[in-house]
Amino acid sequence: MAASARGAREASGHTIGVTCSLWPRPANQWIREEVRTTSFPDRIITLIARGDAYVVLPGGTGTLAELAMAWELMNKSVLAATVGGKKPLLLLGSYWEPVITCLDQEPRLVSPTAAGHVEAMELITLVAGVREAAELLAARLRNQ
């Protein structure tokens, strides 16, 4: 996370670090504003609520939990009621492809009464690299 925060700061961006009291270490040196939470679930909800978009980098189970929560809240339209609706959700690189391939096997719900229903797979975008992610985010956020 330090690398992404450093890049944002070097580009004159405002960096916010959402930390958790379960892990006592402070935010990294590139964070301008720290938001402290008391539990891991609170941290995830705070990350989702504060984000305009989500770029998911390769990571471990914590990153998977963050991805799953943001994706599921958008999939069930709960995010719309709580923090502003469907937002860009980008998965960077090929790291997450096996997870997406596995989840894409889930039977799709097709119902004539489900007006406006969006398939879960339509909520995510796999991007090859940083440049593609930046260009896609700039275009999507400009059009909101």
N, C-alpha and C positions, 0 to 999 in steps of 0.2 A: 504494500500500500504506500510505502514511502516514495517509491518511484513515480506513481501516479500523482501523488500530492506534490512532489517536487516539480514535475512537468507542469502541473496546473499553476503553481506559484510562479514558476519561471515565465509563464505566459500571462502573468498578471491576474490570475484567477484567485477567487476567494476559496480557501480550502477549509472544509469542516471535517473534523474527525469525530466519529461517534464511538466512544469508548465505553467499557463496562467495568464496574467496580469489582467484578469477579477476577479480573486480571489487573493488578494494581499498576502496571507500567503506564506512564503518561503517553499522550499522543506523540507522534514523531515530530521532528523539528520543522517540518514543512507545513504543519497544520496551523492555521491562523485562529480558528475557533474550535474549541473542544466542547462536545456535548456528552456529558457523562450519564450513563444509565446504570440501573442497579441489577439487571438480569440480562441474560443472553436474548430471551424473547423480546424484552423491551428494546434492546439494541437493534434487533432486526426490524421491529415495527418503526422505530425512530429513523433508521436508514431509509426505509421505504417511504415514510411520510415526508422526509426532507428532500428526497430525490426528484429531479425533473425527468431523469432518465436513468437507466441502469446499464452499466457495462460490466459484464461478468468475466473476470480474468480466470485463468487456471487457478485452482485452489483445492482445498480439502473439504472436509465435512461441514465446516462452518460456512464456507462459501456455497456449498450445495444447499444448506438450510436457507440461506439468504435468497438464493435463486428460487428455490421451491416456494417460499412464502410469497415473494413478489409475484411470481408467475401464477400461483393459485389464487391470490387475491384478485388479480386481473381476470383470470379465467372465470371466477365465480361472480364477477362484477362487484365485489365488495370494495375494491379499491376506489371505484367510482363514488361510492357513498361516503368513504372515509377521507381520502386524500387526493382526489382529483382525477380519477379515471385511469384509462389505459395509457401507459407511458412507454416510450421506446425501451425495449429489453433486448440488449445485444449480448451475444455470447462470442467472445473473442478467441479466434484460432480454432484449431481442430480438437482441442482438448475435450470439449463437451459433446462432441458428435456421438460417441457411444451412448451417452446418457439420453440424448435426444432421440437417437435411433431406437433405443429400448422403449422410451415413453411413447413414441409414435405408433407403437404396436397396439396401444390401448384402443379398444373399439370406439369408433366415433359415434357421437349422438347425432342422429339426423331426425328431426321432427318438423312437420309442417307448421306446428304451432310455436316453434322457437324463433319467432321473428327477431332479427338482430343478433342471433346467436353467433358467436365467434369461436371457431375451433381453437383449442389450446395451442396447437402448433403455429397458428397464424399470429400469435402474440410475441413470438420470439424471432430473432433474426441472427443467423450465424454470419459472422464477418471474418474475413481472412486475416486482417491486420489492423493496426492502429489507424492508419490513414483512411481506410474504408470506414471504420467506426466513426472517426471524427467527421468525415464528409456526410455520412448518413445522419448523425446526430444534428449537425448544423442544419441540414435540410428539414428534418422532422421538427426540430424545436422552433425553427423560423416559421413554420406553417401552423403552429398551435395558436 
